[in-house]
Amino acid sequence: FPVTIGFSILGGLVGEVTSTSTRKSLISESYAEGRILNATGNIGGIYANGSAVDVINSYANVDLQFQDAHSHALGGIAAYSSDAYTYPSSIKNTYSLGRRLNSWHVWYSGQNSPSFFPIGSIYGQLNGQNIINANFNLANTGFSPLFNDQNPKSSDVLKQKKTFIDQGWDFDTIWSINEGVDYPKLRNVITERYFLPNHPPLANALLDKVSGAVTYIVTGK
């Protein structure tokens, strides 16, 4: 998605994830890219609100911005997950590249003393959370890491395969990387669409980055 402006409970993939007392929700091998600006409630790179949600083998490159300092939770992957059910939420084998565009991390609730609201480069507030191998780009945080931040890394480190191999990521069937050039990408979504100016009008090509195979698709006359 390009840009989403305003509203509350916004996520790069989904706003709110609903589980049940006997079944968890799963977001796997997914990604989101774009910007969420001037939000008035919880905002997350993958999802905003949820309970008993597992996010695994996914990434977000979503810039996040609150409308004012009285908004709620913000997280590069997830904003808020309650502990309404027996199963805790988890975030595993993920990374976040998006920027946090607000420069503050406290808000005043009518008293003279400031109160922290939950904000982080990976998650805002995950009650009973289980965070494993969640990485983020330190250069894009917008300010110093907070108590909810996990595994800060430089851009160069996040473009090295060894960084993720050491964390047990699967580069045989799930992830791929153009080492030193780009961040890890999911093998199930590595196909990209290109406009070909020297081919018939409205012709496109699908290029598989791993195999190098090219498929031409003509979408019009």
Legacy VTK file of the C-alpha trace (Angstrom):
# vtk DataFile Version 3.0
C-alpha trace
ASCII
DATASET POLYDATA
POINTS 221 float
0.000 0.000 0.000
1.345 3.522 -0.654
0.049 5.890 2.058
-2.753 5.609 4.613
-3.701 8.854 6.371
-5.718 9.213 9.557
-8.050 6.799 11.330
-7.215 4.431 14.183
-6.297 0.755 14.526
-4.233 0.591 11.346
-1.790 -2.097 10.282
0.322 -2.630 7.202
-1.453 -5.958 6.611
-4.436 -5.942 8.942
-5.912 -3.603 11.519
-7.283 -6.056 14.064
-6.683 -9.805 14.401
-9.302 -11.783 16.307
-8.479 -15.151 17.840
-10.550 -17.462 20.035
-10.001 -19.093 23.397
-9.036 -22.347 21.665
-7.319 -21.216 18.467
-4.501 -18.768 17.790
-4.128 -16.563 14.725
-1.072 -16.916 12.481
0.582 -14.421 10.133
3.382 -16.202 8.289
5.639 -15.484 5.302
4.068 -12.077 4.772
5.288 -8.529 4.370
4.010 -4.954 4.239
5.475 -1.777 2.752
4.152 1.789 2.797
3.325 4.631 5.203
0.680 5.171 7.885
0.433 8.872 8.721
-1.503 11.016 11.224
-3.076 7.994 12.906
-5.324 8.553 15.917
-5.003 5.101 17.490
-2.855 1.973 17.544
-0.655 1.467 14.473
1.631 -1.410 13.515
3.748 -2.415 10.557
2.029 -5.825 10.277
-0.990 -5.517 12.578
-2.331 -3.004 15.074
-4.541 -4.874 17.555
-4.794 -8.557 18.347
-4.801 -11.338 20.883
-3.096 -14.723 20.679
-1.368 -13.780 17.393
1.825 -15.376 16.061
3.852 -13.447 13.482
6.630 -15.552 11.978
8.969 -15.231 8.993
7.628 -11.810 8.034
8.890 -8.252 7.677
7.592 -4.711 7.527
8.940 -1.603 5.869
6.232 0.781 7.008
6.744 4.351 8.177
4.525 5.080 11.194
3.278 8.424 12.507
0.816 9.418 15.217
-1.388 12.455 14.775
-0.585 13.724 18.273
0.935 12.649 21.557
-2.371 11.318 22.889
-2.480 8.388 20.496
-1.912 4.859 21.669
0.460 1.977 20.875
2.924 1.864 17.981
5.119 -0.998 16.816
7.212 -1.712 13.744
5.666 -5.200 13.582
2.723 -5.122 16.023
1.198 -2.349 18.117
-0.870 -4.054 20.791
-1.843 -7.585 21.768
-3.954 -8.348 24.820
-3.681 -11.345 27.115
-7.363 -12.155 26.779
-6.640 -15.800 26.012
-4.402 -18.531 27.389
-2.006 -18.378 24.464
0.519 -15.504 24.409
1.260 -13.642 21.197
4.652 -14.077 19.589
6.928 -12.456 17.028
9.652 -14.667 15.540
12.150 -14.368 12.687
11.099 -10.890 11.620
12.616 -7.525 10.831
11.326 -3.986 10.615
12.791 -1.229 8.452
10.133 1.473 8.759
10.728 4.833 10.388
8.955 6.110 13.488
8.199 9.647 12.392
7.259 11.095 15.789
10.099 12.523 17.848
8.492 12.039 21.260
7.670 9.001 23.322
5.763 10.390 26.323
2.364 11.970 26.675
0.605 13.900 29.411
-2.678 12.549 30.720
-3.802 15.696 32.511
-1.305 15.485 35.356
2.020 17.214 35.684
4.046 14.040 35.348
4.542 12.404 31.935
3.346 8.880 31.206
4.940 6.487 28.746
2.739 5.035 26.052
3.848 1.751 24.469
6.048 2.306 21.442
8.840 0.304 19.876
10.549 -0.619 16.641
9.196 -4.176 16.931
6.152 -3.976 19.207
4.275 -1.512 21.335
2.533 -3.612 23.982
2.300 -7.399 23.805
1.052 -8.844 27.048
2.653 -12.203 27.719
4.756 -11.691 24.599
7.273 -14.123 23.192
9.800 -12.252 21.036
12.444 -14.301 19.219
14.923 -13.054 16.604
13.100 -9.785 15.916
15.423 -7.277 14.239
15.109 -3.649 13.255
17.129 -1.011 11.427
18.591 1.272 14.075
19.045 4.110 11.575
15.305 4.266 10.874
13.918 4.380 14.405
13.638 8.181 14.527
15.074 8.280 18.044
16.942 6.125 20.529
15.728 2.554 21.108
13.216 2.178 23.915
12.375 -0.579 26.348
10.299 -2.422 23.752
13.042 -2.658 21.163
14.786 -5.896 20.150
18.023 -6.560 18.267
18.972 -3.162 16.798
21.099 -3.592 13.689
22.754 -1.341 11.128
21.666 -1.433 7.492
24.886 -3.204 6.492
24.433 -5.912 9.118
20.826 -6.485 8.054
22.046 -7.138 4.501
24.357 -9.953 5.583
23.103 -13.534 5.421
25.190 -14.539 8.439
23.167 -12.191 10.662
20.079 -14.301 10.128
21.748 -17.699 9.747
23.094 -17.209 13.273
19.482 -16.750 14.397
18.355 -19.962 12.718
16.488 -18.455 9.749
15.681 -20.833 6.888
17.352 -19.672 3.668
16.682 -22.931 1.855
12.904 -22.781 1.627
11.654 -19.511 3.168
14.132 -16.657 2.748
16.444 -15.376 0.021
18.971 -12.550 0.070
21.051 -10.578 -2.401
23.833 -10.287 0.124
25.368 -6.879 0.721
22.819 -5.250 -1.592
19.367 -5.822 -0.142
17.568 -7.117 2.923
16.181 -10.680 3.116
13.141 -11.344 0.965
10.567 -14.112 1.131
10.888 -16.772 -1.548
7.103 -17.003 -1.930
6.934 -13.333 -3.008
10.236 -12.733 -4.783
8.556 -12.162 -8.137
8.528 -8.539 -9.255
6.744 -6.804 -12.130
8.704 -4.664 -14.559
7.562 -2.344 -17.372
9.300 -3.125 -20.638
9.473 -0.033 -22.882
10.839 -1.988 -25.856
8.007 -4.523 -25.839
4.339 -4.250 -26.835
2.352 -1.549 -24.983
1.249 -2.536 -21.487
3.533 -5.544 -21.578
5.108 -6.518 -18.286
7.642 -9.052 -17.192
7.740 -11.163 -14.084
11.322 -11.768 -13.008
12.177 -14.474 -10.521
15.238 -13.127 -8.703
16.492 -16.546 -7.704
16.143 -18.542 -10.919
16.450 -15.607 -13.309
13.412 -16.829 -15.233
11.383 -14.157 -17.029
7.695 -14.441 -17.902
6.142 -11.805 -20.162
2.547 -10.775 -19.504
0.581 -8.635 -21.948
-2.245 -6.823 -20.187
-3.663 -4.825 -23.058
-3.376 -3.856 -26.719
LINES 1 222
221 0 1 2 3 4 5 6 7 8 9 10 11 12 13 14 15 16 17 18 19 20 21 22 23 24 25 26 27 28 29 30 31 32 33 34 35 36 37 38 39 40 41 42 43 44 45 46 47 48 49 50 51 52 53 54 55 56 57 58 59 60 61 62 63 64 65 66 67 68 69 70 71 72 73 74 75 76 77 78 79 80 81 82 83 84 85 86 87 88 89 90 91 92 93 94 95 96 97 98 99 100 101 102 103 104 105 106 107 108 109 110 111 112 113 114 115 116 117 118 119 120 121 122 123 124 125 126 127 128 129 130 131 132 133 134 135 136 137 138 139 140 141 142 143 144 145 146 147 148 149 150 151 152 153 154 155 156 157 158 159 160 161 162 163 164 165 166 167 168 169 170 171 172 173 174 175 176 177 178 179 180 181 182 183 184 185 186 187 188 189 190 191 192 193 194 195 196 197 198 199 200 201 202 203 204 205 206 207 208 209 210 211 212 213 214 215 216 217 218 219 220
